[in-house]
Amino acid sequence: MLETLAEKPGTAAAQAMFSLQQIHTYYGDSHILHGVSLALPQGQAVGLLGRNGMGKTTLIRTLMGYVPAREGQVFADGKNITGAAPEKMARLGIGYVPEGRGVFPNLSVKENLLMSARAGLDGQKNWSYERVLETFPRLKERLANGGNQLSGGEQQMVSIGRALMTNPRLLILDEATEGLAPLVVAEIWRVIAQIRQTGISTLIVDRDYKKVLAHTDHVVVMEKGRLALQAESAQLQAQPEQLSALLGV
């Protein structure tokens, strides 16, 4: 078990770049997250696995401030920021690639990208418009096309590129390869590996657990709104049977 990813409040977990401590989240009267604690260290990649309906997206939305936690605390750089709005979380350095992509259909590819361009928390501008186009060469040919004129894979490239142009410290990818053609999926994983090499922390949700294990340092598995398993990715690659009961694989 990897205790450094979910420790008691006041320990190193609260001093991580971002962390959740004993979070309880509800939708109306439905209790979705049950005392979840998770730390996201600087420069590391964490995989978030679990079957559908286990609370993965709710966990992300709670961290981002879209869904308020009724109990528990959220920390950024050791400071309690519980209740912070999504725009503040973005300013603190979180880039979000949502499930469904969220590309603006009435804006061109160029406009979709440039609208999010800004310096990072420390003023860094490592991810520029030019660098995003170098990373996704296909988008160079689509700059004048509207968001609704793109294939699913191209929309996902725009969504990832748009998040990168905020120069985030943490990039959250929620089902970034879902529904895409195999060649596009391979391209997305290539870019994820490249992003990881730049030192940006990542939180990756994806159904392909083998790819998640290959592109992360640690993995947490959710079951019924709780963290059921936490381990180093390499450990689970060597012992995949630990995942079988939780993921149904």
Order of alpha helices (4+ residues) and beta strands (2+ residues): beta-beta-beta-alpha-beta-beta-alpha-beta-alpha-alpha-alpha-alpha-beta-alpha-beta-alpha-beta-beta-alpha-alpha
